[in-house]
């Protein structure tokens, strides 16, 4: 497809604080470290800069709101969830069918 791939997540860079997983990513809505349901999100985009920005946005939004946001904008994304599951946008699913 000639696209770039970027991944954001806290599966490697985090700290535990009073039993809570604290991400290195700051949620701009709260100013606090992100407490994410997803371990990571990967995005395919025309440029690596776009993919990087989009996967950070989608990590902050989380799999529920992020999936709706990405779906409305035809963003190809895949979330790896902490429970072992995955969530994929329709744009990425269509790419995998090609």
matplotlib code that plots the C-alpha trace (Angstrom):
import matplotlib.pyplot as plt

x = [0.0, 3.0, 2.1, 4.0, 3.3, 3.6, 2.6, 1.9, 1.5, 2.6, 3.3, 7.0, 7.2, 5.0, 5.3, 3.1, 1.7, -0.4, -1.4, -2.3, -0.5, 0.7, 1.6, 4.3, 1.6, -0.2, -3.9, -4.3, -7.9, -6.8, -3.1, -2.6, -0.8, -3.1, -4.8, -5.5, -7.6, -5.3, -1.7, -1.0, -2.5, -0.9, -1.8, -1.1, -0.9, 0.6, 3.5, 5.1, 4.6, 0.8, 0.8, 2.7, 0.3, -2.8, -1.7, -1.0, -4.4, -6.1, -4.2, -5.5, -9.1, -9.1, -10.5, -14.2, -14.1, -10.9, -12.5, -15.5, -13.3, -10.9, -13.8, -15.4, -12.1, -11.1, -8.0, -6.5, -5.8, -5.4, -5.6, -4.1, -6.2, -5.0, -7.4, -5.7, -8.3, -7.9, -10.0, -9.6, -11.0, -12.9, -10.2, -7.6, -9.8, -10.4, -6.6, -6.1, -8.7, -6.7]
y = [0.0, 2.3, 3.6, 4.4, 2.6, 4.0, 2.6, 4.3, 2.4, 2.0, -1.7, -0.8, 2.6, 3.0, 3.0, 1.6, 4.1, 2.7, -0.3, 1.9, 1.7, 5.2, 5.8, 8.1, 9.6, 12.6, 13.0, 16.7, 16.7, 16.0, 16.9, 13.5, 10.3, 8.2, 5.2, 3.3, 0.2, -0.4, -1.5, 0.0, 1.4, 1.2, 3.4, 3.3, 6.7, 8.4, 9.8, 8.5, 11.9, 11.6, 8.0, 9.0, 11.9, 9.8, 6.8, 9.2, 10.8, 7.4, 6.1, 9.0, 8.6, 4.9, 2.0, 3.0, 6.7, 6.3, 3.7, 5.9, 8.9, 6.9, 5.2, 8.6, 9.7, 6.5, 6.0, 2.5, 1.5, -1.5, -1.5, -4.2, -4.4, -5.3, -8.2, -9.8, -8.7, -6.4, -3.7, -2.8, 0.0, -0.7, 1.0, -1.4, -4.4, -3.3, -3.1, -6.6, -7.9, -6.5]
z = [0.0, 0.2, 3.7, 6.9, 10.2, 13.7, 17.1, 20.4, 23.7, 27.3, 27.3, 27.7, 29.3, 32.4, 36.1, 38.8, 41.4, 44.3, 42.1, 39.1, 35.8, 34.9, 31.2, 29.9, 27.7, 29.2, 28.6, 27.5, 28.7, 32.3, 32.4, 34.0, 32.8, 30.6, 32.2, 29.0, 28.3, 25.3, 25.5, 22.1, 18.9, 15.4, 12.5, 8.8, 7.0, 4.1, 6.1, 9.3, 10.9, 10.3, 11.5, 14.7, 15.5, 14.8, 16.9, 19.9, 19.5, 19.2, 22.3, 24.3, 23.0, 23.8, 21.8, 22.1, 21.3, 19.1, 17.0, 16.2, 15.6, 13.3, 11.5, 10.7, 9.2, 7.3, 9.5, 9.3, 13.0, 15.2, 19.0, 21.2, 24.3, 27.8, 27.9, 24.9, 22.4, 19.4, 17.7, 14.1, 12.0, 8.8, 6.8, 8.1, 7.6, 4.0, 3.4, 4.7, 2.2, -0.7]

ax = plt.figure().add_subplot(projection="3d")
ax.plot(x, y, z, "-o")
ax.set_aspect("equal")
plt.show()
